[in-house]
Structure formats: structure tokens, C-alpha cells
Amino acid sequence: MKMKSLALSTVFSIGILATQMAWAAPAKIDATTLSQAEFNQMLQEALVNNPEILKEAIIALQAHEKNKIKAQQDQSLDDNQAALFNNKMDPWMGAENPELTIAYFTDFNCPYCKKIEPLLDRLVEEYPEVRVVYKLVPILGPSSKEATELALTVWENEPAKFAELHKKLMSRPSRLDSGAIAKVGKITGTDEWLDNTAASVDTTIESSMTLMREFGLSGTPGLIFGEQIIGGLVPYSQLEKQVKAALAAKRKQ
């Protein structure tokens, strides 16, 4: 994939370079009347004599593409604020009236989610102005869907029991199966919802999946807050630094 991207960048860079050369051709040369062979020769000589031209063109194109992607992400953040941070069907922990909300895309079978969860717990403890919203995306098989259906149904009907249920589902070191999910349901007093999924659950899941695709998150965990889009497991020091920056930016608004 990277090789394909580099090849495309090279092609476009040569196109940019060719255009620049055509406009910059000496007055005695009418660039518009050059034959294809003459122009190819002129381009080849320029690249041989000054290969830095191509390098600079590629760098310029990459910067342009990066800025374009950033602009698209910023627009997506503006367009999806409510869906990301204020969907009442999404479970959450932390601040009742947050200064900063983190949208956290997670799957109960994701080993990296199991590692980032203690960091998020620590974060909301050390920063009581922060809320974490769970965007449950069951991308790792049928048992992920089964656990997610239970968790979202419990949140809708008995929200006070969600935190314990979520913690016990996440604490299992190996992949979940129906038996393990049923056992957790019994331990947490939520087993009545195992075969009684709320009607809203599929809509909530689809909303989270759509947002995940919108922001180019290919897996879990994924975090979105402020202007940050973080895919994958990150150390607490990095997460805390970015949260501090996001809080500072909000306080300046």
C-alpha cells in the first residue's frame, strides 16, 4: 500500500514538475510547441542534472495531501459533534458536565482495549472535567456483538449496572464466548437482558460503526477528542499531554 502511494506521489510530482518546466521555459523556447519526445528529453535532463527537483516536488505534494486530509477531518469533526459526543444511547463515565469529551471506540474482544482501559480510568480520575463516551463497535466476531448487545441493553434499562458489567467483560484475558458472557450477566444481575436486546441497539451500533469509518479508524481502540484522532494503544504520558492541550485550547475559546 505504501509503495502504491509512493508511486502515485511520484507520478503526480512529475506532473507538477512538468507543468512548472513548461511555464518556466526560456523565452526562445515555445513550450507549447514542443513535441512529446522533446519535452520528455528536457524533463529527463532536468531530473538528471538536478534530482532534488523531484524530491522537492514529492515533499510538496505530500504536504498538500496531508493538509487536505486534515481539512477533511476538521470538517468531519464539525459535522459530527453531536453523534460523537452527545448520543444519549452511548454509555459514558467521568464528568457529569464535561469540559472535554473523549469518544472511545472499543470492542470487548480487543486486547489493546483491555490495556488502554486502565489508562482511561486513571485519566477521568485525575481530570474530573473529562468524560469518556463508549462507542461500542463489535468488529471482532459474533461474541463481540453478543457482549455489545448486552452492554447497550443494560445501559438503556439499568445504567447503574453498566460499569460493573463492562469491567467484568473487559477483564477476561481471552476472547469471550456465550458461556462467559452469560456468567458475567449472572454475576452482575443483568442476565435477564441476555436474550432481551433493546430495539435501539442495532441503530446505536451502526451509528458508531459509521463514525469509525468516517474518521478512518481501521481497528480498536480509537480515541477522538478536541482536534485529535488517535488510532491504537498509546502510553499514558502521550494521552495526558494531548488531553491537556485539548483542555487548554477549549479554555481559550
N, C-alpha and C positions, 0 to 999 in steps of 0.2 A: 504494500500500500504506500509506504514511504517512497519507494523507488518510482511508483507511478506518479506520485505527487511531485517528485523532483523532476521527472521527465516533462510533465505538463508545465512546471515552472520554467524549465529551460526553453521550451517551445515559445511560451508567451514572452519570455525575456528577449529571445531573439527577435520576435515580432516588434517589441518595443524598440530594441536596438536598431532594427532595420528602418523603422519609421524615423527615428532620430537621425540616422545617417542620411536618409533621403532629404530631410529638411535642411540638414547641415552641409549638404554637398556644396563644394566650391561653386562660385557663380559661373565659371566657364563650363561646368557640367550641368546639363539639364537632367536632373534626377528622374523626371517624369518620362524621359525618352530612353532611358537605359534599358537594354534587353535584360531578360531574366539572367542569362549567363553572365553578363557584365556586372549586374548587381550582386549576384552570388560571389563572383570573384572579388568584388570590392568589399563585401561583407567578410569573406574568408581572410583577406589580407588584414582587415582591421582587427579581427579576432586574434590572428597570429601575432601581429605586431603589438597588440595591447590586450591581452587576455583579461585584464582587470575590468574591462568594459562589461563583459558578460557577467562577471561576479557581482559588479555593482548593480546591473540590471536585475539579477536574481534577488539580491537583497532588497532592492526597491519594490519588486513585485511581492515578495514575502511580507514586507511591512504593510503594503497596500491590502493584502488579503487578511492580515491579522487585524488591521483597523476595521475592515469590512465586517469580519466575524464579530468583533467587539461591538460595533454599532448594531448589528442584528441581535446580539444577546441583550444589549441595553434596551432595545425596543421590546424584546420579548419579556423582559423583567417588568417594564412599564405596563405592558398589555395583560400580564398575568398575576398582578399583585394579589388580587382577591383569591384567585384559585390556589395560589401558592401558600398564602399565609393566613387566610381567613375563611377557609372551608369548615363549617361547623361540624361536618361529618368526620373530620380528621382528629384523631387523638392528639393530645399535647401534654407537655409537662413544663414547669417553670413559672414564669411571671403571669399573674392574672391580667395585668395591664402592661404589656412589654414595651420597652424602648426598641428592642431588636428581636425579630422573629427569625428562626432558622428553619427552613424546610428540609427535612431529613428523609431521604429516600432509602428504604430499608426492606430487607427480606429476612424472614425468620430463619432461613437456612443458610444465610450468608456468613461465612466465618469471619470476614473482615468487619461486618456489622457488629458481631459479638465483641470484637476488640475495641471498636470505637464507642460503644455504648457507655462504658465506664468514664470515658473522656467527656461525653456529653452530660452525664450525671454530675461530674465534677464541675463542668462549665456552668450549669444552671445553679449549682450551689455557691460557687464563687462569684457569679454575676447574676444576682437576683432580678435584674432588669431584663433578662433574656428568657425567651420562650423557645422551646423546640417542638415543632409540629411534625408528627409522624406521617410520612407519605408511604403507606404500605403497598409495596409493589411485588406481588408473588411471581417472580420470574424464574424461580429455581425448582419448578416441578409441582405436581399435584398437592404434596403435603404443605408447600408454601401457601398455596391457595386455600387449603383447608384451615390452616392456622390463621391466615389473614381474615377469612370469613368469620371465624370465631371471635377474633380480637375486635373487629369492627362492630360486630353484633353486640358484644359486651359493652363497648364504648357507647353505643346508642342507647342501650337499655339499662345497664348498670355501670356507669362510668367510674364509680368509686372502686370497682374491682379490676379495672383495666391495668393499672400499674403493676399489680402483683402477677396477673396473668401474663402480661408482656415480659416481665422479668424472668418468670419461670420458663416460658417458651424460648427466650433468648439464651438462658443459662445452659441449655442442653448442648453438650460439646459436639455431638454428632448430628446428622440430619434427622429431622423429625419424621415420624410416621403416624398413622392414625391412632395407634395404641398409645403412643407418647402424648399426643395432643389430648386424647380422652382422659388420660391420667392427670394431666395438668388441669383440665377442666374440672375434674372431680376435686382435686386438691384446693382449687381456688373458688369452689362453689359456683362455677359457671357452666357446668355440664349440661344444664337444661337448654343451652343455646347451641350445642354441638350439631344438632340436626334441625335447627330452627333459625336459619340465617335471615337476617333482616333484609327487607326488599331493597333497601338503599345501597347495600354493599357493592353490588356489581358496578353501579354508577360511580361510587367513590373510588373503586379500584381503577376503573377506566380513566377517570379524571387524572389520577396520579400517574398512570402509565403514559397518558398523552403528554403531560408536563415533562416527564422524564425524556421522552423522545424530542420534545420541543427544544430542550436545553442540551441535547447531545450526550446525555448520560447513558453509557452503554452497560453499566452494571451498578452494583451497590457496594458500599454506601455512597451516597451523593448528598452534598450539602449546598444549599443556596441561601445566601443572606446578603443584605446590602447590595454591592455590585459583584460579589464573589460567587463563583460557581466551582465547587471543588468535587472532583470525582476520585473516589478511592480513600483508603486509610491514610490519615495524616497524623503526625505527632501532636501532642497537646500544645507544645510551645508554639507551633505554627498556627494551630486553630485559635489559640488565645490571642496571638498577635493580630490575626485578621479580624477577630471579633472586636478587639479594642479599637482597631482602625475604623470598623463599620460604625461602632457606637460614637466615636469622635466625629465622624462625618455627619451622622444624624443630628448630633447636638449642635452642629454649626448651621444647620438648615433653618 
